[in-house]
Amino acid sequence: MSATKQSELVPPGAGVQVELGLGRPVIKVGPPSSAQFGLIESELPPGGGFRVAHWHEDLDEAFYVLEGEVEFLINGEWCRATPGSTVFNPAGTVHAFRNVSERPARLLVVGPPGAVELIASLGQHSRERWEEVHEQHRSHYASA
């Protein structure tokens, strides 16, 4: 057992906020606290989400809808997910998500630390550089 590790409480509203302009992701768990997994809480305003179909070479992601309705691109079709729904995207699968309702939605995203690092890196760059950022994190936009 390592003496340097400590349990943490991340209260409501706390965490590392990332500005993406299409939602409000807040990193709750990730590097450097955990080398095992990451947890992001995200609020999606109407019209928000990551609508660009993309895939990750080696990142699994799970999405859990807390509030509202979110549409996910699953196996080439947009599917509506309501509170309590979970969507799992294994590495290599094309996916995207969007809030097409008139109300905000909230979801949790769980994945490896690399997923958290990707989100944090996107927040540090302009949208014009996002495809490049994805490539640096072994993630890619899907072909049209």
Secondary structure as GFF3:
##gff-version 3
##sequence-region A 1 144
A	DSSP	beta_strand	16	17	.	.	.	ID=ss1
A	DSSP	beta_strand	24	29	.	.	.	ID=ss2
A	DSSP	beta_strand	38	44	.	.	.	ID=ss3
A	DSSP	beta_strand	49	56	.	.	.	ID=ss4
A	DSSP	beta_strand	61	67	.	.	.	ID=ss5
A	DSSP	beta_strand	70	74	.	.	.	ID=ss6
A	DSSP	beta_strand	77	81	.	.	.	ID=ss7
A	DSSP	beta_strand	86	89	.	.	.	ID=ss8
A	DSSP	beta_strand	95	98	.	.	.	ID=ss9
A	DSSP	beta_strand	105	111	.	.	.	ID=ss10
A	DSSP	alpha_helix	113	123	.	.	.	ID=ss11
A	DSSP	three_ten_helix	127	129	.	.	.	ID=ss12
A	DSSP	alpha_helix	130	136	.	.	.	ID=ss13
A	DSSP	beta_strand	139	141	.	.	.	ID=ss14
###
